[in-house]
């Protein structure tokens, strides 16, 4: 009875996300989405570390075997390859990429080596990004994440540095050639502000509080450039439309939504499956769906002409996968899915919106059979009690206990609706996403 009451409450909470699987004829939906032309708006959702295994785990736990997440409802779906290249020899593939190389691939259309932010392997050449091109063509732009704003995924759109570690003015040891005093563009934080991105929201306040070479901070630079700077969720209620926004909601990464027991070596919690606690995020930090809704409200403008390009990242799916924390990982996937639903609802009333949902790379979590003493995974495991009242065991096997789990090199899902969405069908490469978005952008105006 206790589990019954808990699961009933959970099903009510997740009602906005839950969609029951139906064997309906989807030909019409697919036909309506298989259109070309240009897009007034581009909405790109990146689930960091969100491979098919991570999606399936969140679906089974949160909405059940017959349920569907909002991201599952997109009419056109394919897969793309995510490999990087080696720094010493860019003709040689690296099959297990990081978020910097994969972000560079979808943001610029070029492969690079792990750790680089929109710069070419070996040559260290700046690679133009889809956000920069959108700005040149008159689009408003936005970059939203639950990580530090200077982390790899948001950085690849509005920065060019040799190493992803060069996040703030005090973090430039690995990028001496990129320092402003050396004639470079500065740290990632400095570049994001200098790029005049219209909406920047996420964590990483500590990077923007570091002192630049001229004695000021990137926050002070942003304010001088006309940005309104907010530091908590309440500030979202008072933002001024028509002004650029810099929202910094945590000193580092933003807090995860859910918490629970970490995965451990067998027997872990096999005999007592856990339900996750869903009250981990502090009240002062906005949910990703709230940040997405605010960004859409600020970037949406009536009338003719180009609209906006907005990237939204669910960052800590990856970070909790590294930590072998299934509740943290699932909670971030569900929160990301709620943000996607916000985007889908917007796209339904704004037909010239290209909406794409994908990942940068896959991660380590695998759904496995229920372990026994005689037959169990050698990695870390945790057993969860799903909304179906069934036990589900997840295994993390790419590193040892209390060591960071690794990415995997498998292809990942890409799904879309709107102009040029048909380009995701089949098996493509990550760099093809850049080309797809480029085709969707309206031409530059004289």
N, C-alpha and C positions, 0 to 999 in steps of 0.2 A: 504493500500500500504506500509506503514511504516513497519508493522509486516511482510509483504511478503518479503521485502528486507532483514530484519534481519534474518528471517528463512532461506532464500536462502543462506545467508552467513554462517549461522550455519551449514547447511547441507554440505557445501563445506568443512568446517573445520573438521567435523566429518566423512568425507568420508572414512578415513582410518579405522574407527571402524565399520561403517554401513555395515550390511549384510542383504539383504532382505530375509525374510522367504520364503522357497520354499517347496512344498509338493513333494519332490523327494524321490526316493527309497534309504534309508540309510543303507540297509543291508550290502552292500559291505564295507562301511566305518566302520561299527560296527565290521564286521568279521575281517577286517584288524587290528583293535585295540584290539581284544580279544585274545591277545597273552601272553604267560608266559615268562620265561627266565629272564635273568638279564639285567640290564640297565647300559650302560656306563655313562649316565648322569641322574640325578634326578633334576627336576625343580619343586619346590613347591611354589604355589602362595596362600597366605593367605589374604583374604579380611576381615579385622577386623570389626566385627559387620555387615557383609554383608549377611543377611538372604535373603530369596526369595523375601520378600517385598521390600528390598533395591535394589535388582537387577531389579525387575520389575519397580520400580519408575525411576531408571536411564534409563532403556530401553525406556519406554514410553516418557520420557521427551526428550532424546537425539536423538533417532533414530526412534521413532514412534511405533505405534501398530503393524505394519507389519515388523518392523526391528528386527535385531538380533545383539547383542553384540558379540564380539570375543569369550567371555567365553561361549556363547550359542552354539557355533559350535562344541564343543568337543563331540566326538561320543558316549562316555559311561558316563552315569550320574546316580547318586543315591542320597541318603540322609544319614546323620549320626546324631546320638544323641549326645548331648553335656553336659550332666549333670556332676556336680562335686560331691564331697563327703564332709561330715562334718568333721571338725578337731577333735572334741572330740570322734566321733564314725565313722570311715571311712566306716563302713558297711551301713551307712545311707546316702541316696542320697540328694544332694542339686540341685534342678532342674534349678536354675538360676545361671549359672557360670560366672566367669570373664575370662579375657584373660590369666591370669597366670595359672589357673587350666586347662583351655581348651588347652592352649599351651603345658603344661606339658603332657596332655593326648596324643596329636598327636606326640609330640617330644620323648616321652619315652615309650608309651604304657601302662602307669599306671594312674589311677585316683588319684587326690589329692584334697586338699581343696583350696578354693579361696584364692588368695594372695601368694601361694607358687610357687617358681620357680624351677622346676625339683628336688623337694624334696618330700618325702612321708609325708602324713598327720600323725600327732601325733608323728611318730617316727623320723621325720626330717632326713631321710636317703637319700643320693644322688642317683638319678636315672640316669643311663646312657642314653644319648641322641642319636638320629639318626645321628647328625652331628659328635659326638665323635666316633661313630662306623664307619662312613664313613671315617673319618681320619685314624682310625686304619687299614682300608682296602685299604689305598692308594689313596683315592679320595681327590682332592682339594675341598675346601669348601668356601661358600659365604653366607653372611647374610645381606640383604638389606631391608631398611624400610624408611617410611616417618615420623616415630615417632622418639623419642630419641632412639639411639641404645641400650640404657639400659632399654627400656620399655619392657613390659612382653613378647611379641611375639618374638622379636629377642633374648631376654635374655634366654628363655627356651632352646635354642640350645647350648649355650656356657657358662652357669653359673648354679650354685646350691646355692640358698640362701633360708632362711626361709620365707622372706617377700619380695615382689616385690618392696617395697619402698627403698630397700638398693641398690640404683643405683650407687652411687659414693662413694669414700672413706669418705666423710663427711656425708654420709646418712646412717650410720650403726647402729643407735640407736636401731632399731627393730631387729637387727641380731647380738647381741654381740658374739655369738658362732662362727659366720662366719668371724670375724675380723682376719686378719693375725696374730696379736699379741696374739690371743687366739688359734692359730694353725689352723685357718680356711683358706679358699681360697681367702678371701677378697670380695670387692664389685663386683657388676655385671660388671662395667667398667674394673676393674682390671682383672677379670676372662676372659672377652672376649679377651683382649690383650694377656693374658697368654696362652689361648687356641690356639694361632697362626692360627686363622681363616684367610684364604688367602685374602678374600675380605670382608671388613666391611664398609657399607655406610649407612648414615642416618643423623639424627640430634643428639642433646645431647652433643654438645661440652663442655658445662658447667660441665657436670659430669666428663669428661676426663681431665678437667683443675683443678680439686680438688687435694689437696695434700694428698699423701699416707703417711702411718706411717713412711716411711724412708725418707720423705722430697721431694720425686719426685712426678710427676704427671703421670697418665696413658698414656698421650700423650708422655711424655718423655720416659716412659717405652717402648711404641710402637716403637718409633724411634730407641731406643737402640736395639730392637729386629729385626730391618731391615725393618720396615714398612715405606712406603712413605705416608706422611700425607698431605692431600689436604683439602682446606677449602671453595672452591667455584666451580661452574660449569666449569669455564675455566680450572681448574686443571685436569678435566677429559680428556682433549685433550692432556695432556702431561704425563699421567701415564706410568710407565715403566713395560712392561710385564716381568714376572719372579720374581717380587718383591711383597710382600704383600702390600695391600692398606687399609688405614684407611681414609675414607672420612667423614668429619664432616661439614655439610652444614648449620647448624643453632645452636644457643645456646641451644634451647629447641627443640620442635617439628618443623618439616619443615612447611612452609607456605602452606595453602590450595590453590588449583588451581582457584576455583570460589568463588564468593561472591554474596550476595543478602539479601533480607529481612528475618529476623527470623520468625518462626511460632509464632502466638500470639492467645490469646483467640478470639472467634467469636466477631465481624465480620471479624477481621483481614483484609486481602486484597481480600476478595471474589469478590468484584465488579471490581477489577483491577488486574487481574492475572499478575504475574511477569515473566520476562525473566532474567536469571542469567547473571551476569557479569563474563567474562572468562579471566580476566587479573590480577588476584590477586597475582600469584606467582612472586616473585622478580627475576630479570634476573640472579642474582648470585646463585640461587638455581636450581639445575637440576630437570627436570621432572623424575618421576619414570621410565618411559620407557627408558630415557637416562641412568639412573643408571643401569637398567637391561641390556641394550645393552653393556655397559662398562664391567659389571660383566661377561657376557657371553664371551666377547672378551678376558678377562684376564684369565678365567678359562678353556676355550676351548683349548685343546692341541692335536696335531695330534699324530697318532701312536696307538699302541695297549695298552691294560691295562685299568684300571679304569679312568674315566674322572672326574666328579665333582658332588657335591651336592650343590644346591643353593636354598635358601629360599628368596622370595620377598614378602614384606608385604605392602598392601595398608592400612595404619594405621588409617587415619583420617576419613574414612567412619564412624567408631565408634565414634570418637571424635566429629564430627559434628552432629551425631545422638544424642549424649548426650546434645549438645547445641541447639537441635531443629532447626538446620540451614539447610533447604533442599537444597539450592544451594551449600553450602559447601559440604554437603554429596554427592549429585549427581556428582559434579565436581570431587570428590575424587574417586568415583566409575568409572567414565569415564576414569580418568587418570590411574587407576588400570587396566582397560580393555585394554588400549593402551599398558601397560607393558605386559599383557598377550598375546596380539597379537605379540609382539616382541618375546616372548617365543615360541608361536606356529610356527611362521615363522622359528625359529631356529630348532625346533623339526622336521619340515617337511623335512629338509635337513640333519638331524642327526637321522636316524631311531631308534637307540637304546637309545632314550631319553624318560624316563617316565616323563610326565608332568601332574601335578595334580593342580586343582583349587578348593579351598574350602574356608570356613570361620571358625573362631574360635567359634562364637556364633551369634545369631540373635539379632536384635535391635528393636526399638519401632515404627518406621515409618509404617504407614498404608495408603493405597490408599482408600479414602472414597468418597461417593457421594457428589455432590456439596451442600454445606450447605445453609440453609435458616433460617430465624428468627424463624420459627416454628419447624425446625428439623435440628439440627446441633450437632456435637460432643462436648462433655464437655471438651475435651483436647485442646491443641494448634493446630492451623491449618495454612496452607499457601496454596494459590492457584497459580499454575504455568501454563504458556502458553506453551504447548508442541510444538515440531516440526511439529505435525499434525495440528497446529492452534486450538487445543482444550484445554479447561481448565481441569486441573487435580489438585485435592485437596489432600494434605497429612496431616495426623493427627498424633500428638505425645501425647500419653495419659498415660504415666507411671509415670509422676510427674507433679508438678505445673509449673506455669510461672516463668522463670528464675531460675529454679531448674534443676539439672542434670537429664535428662531422663535415664531410666534404660534399661539394657539388657532384653531380653526375653529368655525363656527356650525352644523354639521350635527347632525342627530338622532343619538342614541347608543343602544346596546343596553341593555335591562333584562330580566333573567331571574329566575325565582323558583321556589320550591317551598314547600309547606306552606299553612297557613291564609291565605286571602285572596290567594294567589299568582295566581289567575286575573285579578286586577286589572291585571296587567302586559301582558296580551295586546292586540295592536293597536298603534295609535299614540296615546300619551297625552302629557301634559305633565309636566314635572319636579315641579310642585307636586302632581300626583296621587299621587306616591309618599308624600308626607306623609299624605294622606288614607287611602291603603291601609294604612299602618302604624297610623294612628289607629284604623281599624276593627278591626285585629287586636289592639289592646291590650284587656285585660280592663277592665270598668268600675271606677270608683273604689269602694272599699269604705267603708261607714259606720263 
